[in-house]
Amino acid sequence: MHNIKTKQFTFAFPPNELILESGKKLGPITIAYETYGKLNKEKTNAILVTHALSGDAHASGSHEEDGIVGWWDKLIGPEKFIDTNKFFVICSNILGGCRGSTGPASINPNTKKEYATDFPIISIGDIVNVQKELVGHLNINKLLSVIGGSMGGMQVLQWMITYPEKIKSAIPIATTMKHTPQQIAFNEVGRQAIISDPNWKKGRYYGSKIPAKGLALARMIGHITYMSDDSMKIKFGRRFKLNKENYKFGAEFEVEEYLHYRGDSFVKRFDPNSYLYITKAMDYFNIVNGKRLGSIFKGLKAKVLVISFKSDWLYPSQQSQKIVKACKLAWVKTTYCNISSNYGHDAFLLEVKEEGQIIKHFLNSVLSKD
Amino acid sequence: MHNIKTKQFTFAFPPNELILESGKKLGPITIAYETYGKLNKEKTNAILVTHALSGDAHASGSHEEDGIVGWWDKLIGPEKFIDTNKFFVICSNILGGCRGSTGPASINPNTKKEYATDFPIISIGDIVNVQKELVGHLNINKLLSVIGGSMGGMQVLQWMITYPEKIKSAIPIATTMKHTPQQIAFNEVGRQAIISDPNWKKGRYYGSKIPAKGLALARMIGHITYMSDDSMKIKFGRRFKLNKENYKFGAEFEVEEYLHYRGDSFVKRFDPNSYLYITKAMDYFNIVNGKRLGSIFKGLKAKVLVISFKSDWLYPSQQSQKIVKACKLAWVKTTYCNISSNYGHDAFLLEVKEEGQIIKHFLNSVLSKD
């Protein structure tokens, strides 16, 4: 297998302003994105990959400058499961994010300062509307597929509803049509951790100390929900790091040290305000919203592959099965796979062998129907 | 049914100092306790009830002053499931606690100031050793039963191991022989929330502002783990409290408001340092510790009733089933009941009707074997 170096592009949203689902206007909007592979003449081989809460546009390959490898590099690349010798893959940082796209840390043209909490409420719908503009900008009329896990899966579901005629297939992975109170509760505790940090200062911390402890705490809570009890047992057991005698409420168990590490490293690359806005967009997301299950995806012609993981307790398989049911009731051609894995929710990033095989097979079947 | 007014007593631990499992000495020790019912002449009707992380000595009845009802009042009282017309019930606040017993907020006789983080590490073993002294002080040679859920259940298991000859029966509920990495991780995030609060000041906050936000966050995380996804759905659904337009990262969903409320109300009655010490004692607890399962309870003559709840994902039924297995392998007379409930871990406090019936029946069978 070859390795590919990647470059980020930016795309300025035209027209200058976007009308958000809330009715408010936002602009100008910049979206950072990467592409892998080549768009064919017929423009029929484009796949949009959508990222999860902490993801970014860098899905595959490694960056020229820092050598950082993309978050789904095991899946996407030349001769990989999503084969970039064959497909043209696009991944963009979401609206509201902090990795090149317009978000709360961007400069508000009206005040010449960072938006902070003046940034408007955004929804998964807004995020997808911007992606659709990017796809149009790349001269693609119809995507071969939209693929994403977790919050990326929510974006896939939104594409299926808002732009059914723009997609030939869709692969929502380890996701849900709406958050349960438990899922909202975990996000809310993370948000409260950030807001309770005195460095948060109602979001106006840019140029001074960021609410690093709050964000690290939010990430620690997140990580517990991303792993399964079993994967933690295998990874850490009850191993001690320090001697019990050194006990001063520091990390002693390896699991504690790991959570501290994940929390601290997240702080270096993520804006706490983005964490607030994005988790709120997830909590608001609700494509059921009182509708009959069979009416949600009515009229969708795209083929759908739904994937879930048995040990995922954050987005449990039943939520994916409900998506399958909604698709089937709407006569949508749907395949479902519940993959055995003990990685928990993280499985969509880690259990790539089986997941990749299934995606590869599905994409080929979509292609062959041309 | 009658209602009983209760009074707290204190008990000063003799001799003046206790040698802790860590080897350190602690003293003098005061233990707050309540009793319900009357000890019979033969002193054979005494039951020790052990409390969970946030519990205290006030298990039953209501206090003269404030009218606050005990945490297991539905279970314990005259003509109730644990009938105080028949049994003499004792409940004490644990060592390290903050509800009348010696803990980090108590005065260190050497410095005349609060112990804070100079308080020594305590273990479930230490907590139980002090309870055993209290039971001796009440002139009871053998308890009819020790009953407790969650961390209370850990104390029950410790009694079964350290003082097998002092108990006629034991009822560990919704508990475990050791914490998994996931259970440690949830506690650790709670501790980090407290420690990250600038008001914590390495534990020396007495007399000034307490780390209220940190403790509230810890409690919020705890509450998510105490409930089940289903019980949250029934209780809150996705109901909004405020209008979406008022959105300023405050509580909007009812589940958020509930968590805020539980967090804030906890702060009024609990010492953050106690939260640190007690959760550490839970994380250290490990009665397996490399032993063969069959050897853990070897020689125990007491009858054991193990109870778990099907929707409890914090202390899942499998952990209780492992206790049952360990008992059976050691030829201990053991009954097990896995109760259907959608309350999650909180079920041991809420699903009292079935739980109470089973406990009542078990206690009567222990009595009849006299």
Interface residues (C-beta under 8 A of the other chain):
Chain A: S22 T117 I121 K178 H179 T180 P181 Q182 I184 A185 F186 E188 V189 R191 Q192 A193 I195 S196 D197 P198 K213 G214 A216 L217 M220 I221 H223 I224 M227 D229 M232 K233 K235 F236 G237 R238 K244 E245 Y247 K248 F249 A251 F253 E254 V255 E256 L259 H260 G263 L276 K280 D283 Y284 N286 W313
Chain B: S22 T117 I121 K178 H179 T180 P181 Q182 I184 A185 F186 E188 V189 R191 Q192 A193 I195 S196 D197 P198 K213 G214 A216 L217 M220 I221 H223 I224 M227 S228 D229 M232 K233 K235 F236 G237 R238 K244 E245 Y247 K248 F249 A251 F253 E254 V255 E256 L259 H260 L276 K280 D283 Y284 N286 W313
